């Protein structure tokens, strides 16, 4: 799901946040202009430049050049691999909505922009979440979905260089059908906004008690008949570790995985999530908060035990 290095970001004053964005946009070098002069560009850069030309012929009235350049230069390479021009317009409008909200007099600096669109042919709904990067963000988003009884089928998450997060979720109802009740989506957005501001009255959204999402929703252990398969891989001398989690899909599964990783004080730099025939196949790029992959086998065992506990299975006996 996410080139989303989730670092803690308390809410900023609106004026400070907007000014911070403007300074970064104005000072960023025109790397993309130089890239267009290169004779041999990687495929993702060629796709990005084609999308730039499409978007600017003619340019939409609502988009200024600084906003466009901040997005083109700030998003990771994998973001551009499957992106369409319609997707790009939707993403830019959502980011613009989020940044404009920061200028409001009563802006808290933590309120996300949440937008959705229905895909009847694909039997799913796409939900886009834009906010500032912060530690544990993905777990809170997944928790809000679970409490609104919305099942996450796929997820992609990206963090721009200016710490703007753009997370895309393909979702459905608990029975695998598209979301037909808009009130469910509105509830999810309200729950997410509440969990990011964290008043005591909605602390349950983040499951601070330690209960899993399945416990919260169903009032019993979230145990499945088969324990999850959890594997760690360290590719060479990389500064991250690959974590594979294969488990029976259920409502709240992603939240429980992400909350366990947040509990272990880990950063997620990328996540790829997919559900096929009722089985979740999730891959995470993890690093320690201080940097570097998870090389220590005892540390891996601690993370594995926390995941199994969170997913309703007792850790292996010593």
ZITA-V578466 format. One record per backbone hydrogen bond with DSSP energy under -1.0 kcal/mol. CO is the residue of the C=O (numbers start at 1). NH is the residue of the N-H. Records with the same first field share a line. If there is no record, write none. Layout:
BEGIN
CO = NH / NH
END
This chain:
BEGIN
1 = 157
2 = 4
4 = 6
5 = 7
13 = 17
14 = 18
15 = 19
16 = 20
17 = 21
18 = 22
19 = 23
20 = 24
21 = 25
22 = 26
23 = 27
24 = 28
29 = 31
30 = 34
31 = 35
32 = 36
34 = 37
35 = 38
42 = 46
43 = 47
44 = 48
45 = 49
46 = 50
47 = 51
48 = 52
49 = 53
50 = 54
51 = 55
52 = 56
54 = 57
60 = 63
64 = 68
65 = 69
66 = 70
67 = 71
68 = 72
69 = 73
71 = 75
76 = 79
77 = 80
78 = 81
84 = 88
85 = 89
86 = 90
87 = 91
88 = 92
89 = 93
90 = 94
91 = 95
92 = 96
93 = 97
94 = 98
95 = 99
96 = 100
97 = 101
100 = 103
101 = 104
104 = 107
113 = 130
115 = 128
117 = 126
119 = 124
124 = 119
125 = 171
126 = 117
127 = 169
128 = 115
129 = 167
130 = 113
131 = 165
134 = 137
136 = 140
137 = 141
138 = 142
139 = 143
140 = 144
141 = 145
142 = 146
143 = 147
144 = 148
145 = 150
146 = 149
151 = 172
154 = 170
155 = 273
156 = 168
157 = 3
158 = 166
160 = 163
163 = 133
164 = 160
165 = 131
166 = 158
167 = 129
168 = 156
169 = 127
170 = 153 / 154
171 = 125
172 = 151
173 = 176
177 = 173
181 = 184
182 = 186
183 = 187
184 = 188
185 = 189
186 = 190
187 = 191
188 = 192
189 = 193
190 = 194
191 = 195
192 = 196
193 = 197
194 = 198
199 = 202
200 = 203
202 = 205
203 = 206 / 208
204 = 207
207 = 210
212 = 216
213 = 217
214 = 218
215 = 219
229 = 246
231 = 244
233 = 242
234 = 236
235 = 238
241 = 286
242 = 233
243 = 284
244 = 231
245 = 282
246 = 229
247 = 280
250 = 253
252 = 256
253 = 257
254 = 258
255 = 259
256 = 260
257 = 261
258 = 262
259 = 263
260 = 264
261 = 266
262 = 265
267 = 287
270 = 285
272 = 283
274 = 281
276 = 279
278 = 249
279 = 276
280 = 247
282 = 245
283 = 272
284 = 243
285 = 269
286 = 241
287 = 267
288 = 291
292 = 288
293 = 295
296 = 300
297 = 301
298 = 302
299 = 303
300 = 304
301 = 305
302 = 306
303 = 307
304 = 308
305 = 309
306 = 310
307 = 311
308 = 313
309 = 312
END
